[in-house]
């Protein structure tokens, strides 16, 4: 038997005339223009996907209760927080706040001059490590409750870890039984802004129970950011 030459083409059963079989032609090269178009389409898809992801990540901020509201920027505390509708911020009065506080927003509730709501911010006298935030936040909240409501019964409602602009923080909520039979609410968030600063935001509602007041204070706390 004669061995076929190595250059012989294998038999193709679909070829009606196998004796005339030719070597297969190399695959045609893709035109440069097609490659460019494909790259442009891919880039467009990637950009669209990136935009969709950005929207998804930011949608909570856009739908927050105080989105688009004016803000207080407290440079001493290194914090910024939103001002709810109906609340007031007077920068000139910030200068007259007692030591420890550096900014304040307020709102009166109804006809009761004793009723109201306020949010204050300030800077801690010392830097508090993240591991001590809970202990110090609970201590500071109770100290402020004693300062604003001396000799009143105080009950811990909630104590939970949280974050402010990604920085470790802790929030404490207290109920205070007032002499007139009402219940005041005090909420405090303590956060380590950076290696050199720990700051806080303190919200207080007093007088006649007002669900709106508590919701406003909660929204201010949630809007707090580091600067």
C-alpha positions in Angstrom: 0.0 0.0 0.0 1.3 3.4 -0.9 1.2 5.9 1.9 -0.5 9.1 0.9 1.6 12.2 1.0 1.3 14.4 4.1 0.0 17.2 2.0 -3.1 15.3 1.0 -6.4 16.8 2.1 -8.6 14.5 4.2 -11.7 13.2 2.4 -14.8 15.4 2.9 -18.0 13.3 2.6 -19.8 16.5 1.6 -17.5 17.1 -1.3 -19.1 15.7 -4.6 -15.7 15.7 -6.2 -13.1 14.6 -3.6 -10.4 14.3 -6.2 -10.4 18.0 -6.6 -10.4 18.9 -2.9 -8.5 22.0 -2.1 -6.7 23.1 1.1 -9.1 25.1 3.2 -8.7 28.9 3.0 -7.8 30.7 6.2 -10.7 32.5 8.0 -11.1 36.0 6.7 -9.8 38.7 9.0 -12.5 40.8 10.7 -12.5 44.3 9.3 -11.0 47.0 11.5 -14.2 49.0 11.3 -16.2 46.1 12.8 -13.8 45.8 15.7 -14.0 49.6 16.4 -17.8 49.5 16.4 -17.8 46.5 18.8 -15.5 48.3 21.2 -17.7 51.4 21.1 -20.9 49.4 21.8 -19.1 47.6 24.7 -18.0 50.8 26.2 -21.5 52.3 26.0 -22.9 49.3 27.8 -20.3 49.6 30.5 -21.1 53.2 31.0 -24.8 52.5 31.2 -24.2 49.8 33.7 -22.1 52.2 35.8 -24.8 54.8 35.7 -27.4 52.3 36.8 -25.2 51.2 39.7 -24.6 54.8 40.8 -28.3 55.4 40.8 -29.0 52.3 42.8 -26.5 53.3 45.4 -27.7 56.9 45.7 -31.4 56.3 45.5 -31.7 56.1 49.3 -30.1 59.5 49.7 -32.5 61.0 47.0 -35.5 59.6 48.8 -34.5 60.6 52.3 -37.0 62.7 54.2 -34.7 65.8 54.2 -33.2 65.5 50.8 -32.7 68.9 49.2 -33.3 70.8 52.5 -30.8 73.5 53.6 -28.1 72.3 55.9 -26.0 73.5 58.9 -22.3 73.1 58.5 -20.7 73.0 61.9 -17.0 73.4 61.3 -16.0 73.0 64.9 -17.8 69.7 65.2 -16.9 68.6 61.7 -20.5 67.7 61.0 -23.3 68.8 58.7 -27.0 68.1 59.1 -30.2 69.1 57.4 -32.8 71.6 58.6 -36.4 70.3 58.5 -39.2 72.5 57.2 -40.5 74.8 59.9 -37.2 74.7 61.8 -34.9 77.7 62.3 -31.1 78.2 62.4 -29.6 81.4 63.6 -25.9 81.5 63.1 -25.5 84.6 65.4 -27.1 82.6 68.3 -24.7 79.7 67.8 -22.0 82.0 69.2 -23.9 82.3 72.4 -24.4 78.6 73.1 -23.0 77.2 76.3 -19.7 75.5 76.2 -19.8 72.1 74.5 -22.3 73.1 71.8 -21.4 74.9 68.6 -24.6 74.9 66.5 -28.4 74.6 67.1 -31.7 74.4 65.2 -35.0 74.8 66.9 -38.8 74.6 66.3 -41.7 75.4 68.5 -44.6 72.9 68.8 -48.2 74.2 68.7 -49.4 76.8 71.2 -47.5 75.4 74.2 -44.5 77.7 74.8 -43.0 75.0 77.0 -43.1 72.5 74.1 -40.5 72.5 71.5 -37.8 70.5 69.7 -34.1 71.3 69.3 -31.0 69.7 67.8 -27.6 70.7 68.9 -24.1 69.7 67.8 -20.7 69.9 69.3 -17.3 68.4 69.7 -16.2 66.1 72.5 -13.4 67.3 74.7 -11.4 64.2 73.9 -11.1 61.7 71.1 -13.1 58.5 71.9 -11.9 55.3 70.3 -14.6 53.3 68.5 -14.5 50.5 71.1 -15.7 53.0 73.7 -18.4 54.8 71.8 -21.3 52.9 73.3 -20.2 53.5 76.9 -19.4 57.1 76.3 -22.6 57.8 74.3 -24.8 56.3 77.0 -22.9 58.3 79.7 -23.1 61.6 77.7 -26.8 61.1 76.9 -27.7 60.6 80.6 -25.5 63.6 81.6 -27.4 65.8 79.2 -30.7 64.4 80.4 -29.7 65.4 84.0 -28.5 68.8 82.8 -31.7 69.7 80.8 -34.2 67.8 83.1 -32.6 67.7 86.6 -34.0 65.2 89.1 -36.3 63.6 86.5 -36.7 59.9 85.9 -34.7 58.7 82.9 -35.3 55.4 81.0 -33.1 54.0 78.3 -35.2 53.3 75.2 -32.5 52.2 72.7 -28.8 52.0 72.3 -27.4 50.9 69.0 -24.2 51.1 66.9 -24.5 53.1 63.6 -22.3 55.0 61.2 -22.0 58.6 60.1 -20.5 59.0 56.6 -18.9 55.6 57.1 -17.4 56.5 60.4 -18.2 54.5 63.5 -20.9 56.0 65.7 -23.4 55.1 68.4 -26.9 56.3 69.0 -28.7 56.4 72.3 -32.4 57.3 72.9 -33.8 58.2 76.4 -37.3 58.9 77.7 -37.6 61.5 80.5 -40.6 61.8 82.7 -41.4 65.5 83.2 -42.9 67.0 86.3 -46.1 68.0 84.4 -46.8 64.5 83.4 -45.3 64.6 79.9 -42.5 62.6 78.4 -39.5 64.3 76.9 -37.3 62.4 74.4 -33.6 62.7 74.1 -31.5 61.2 71.2 -27.8 61.4 71.0 -25.4 60.2 68.3 -21.7 60.2 69.1 -19.2 59.6 66.2 -15.5 59.5 65.7 -15.0 62.0 62.9 -11.3 61.3 62.5 -8.2 60.5 64.5 -8.3 63.9 66.1 -12.0 64.6 66.7 -15.1 63.0 68.2 -18.3 64.9 67.9 -22.0 64.5 68.6 -25.5 65.5 67.6 -28.2 65.8 70.3 -31.9 66.0 69.7 -34.5 66.9 72.4 -38.3 67.1 72.2 -40.3 68.4 75.2 -43.8 69.3 76.3 -46.9 67.9 74.7 -46.2 64.5 73.0 -45.7 65.2 69.3 -44.9 62.3 66.9 -43.9 64.8 64.2 -41.2 66.2 66.5 -39.7 62.8 67.1 -39.8 62.0 63.4 -38.1 65.4 62.5 -35.3 64.7 65.0 -34.8 61.2 63.7 -34.6 62.6 60.2 -32.0 65.1 61.2 -29.9 62.4 62.9 -30.1 60.3 59.7 -29.0 63.3 57.6 -25.9 63.9 59.6 -22.6 63.8 57.6 -19.0 64.5 58.4 -17.4 67.5 56.7 
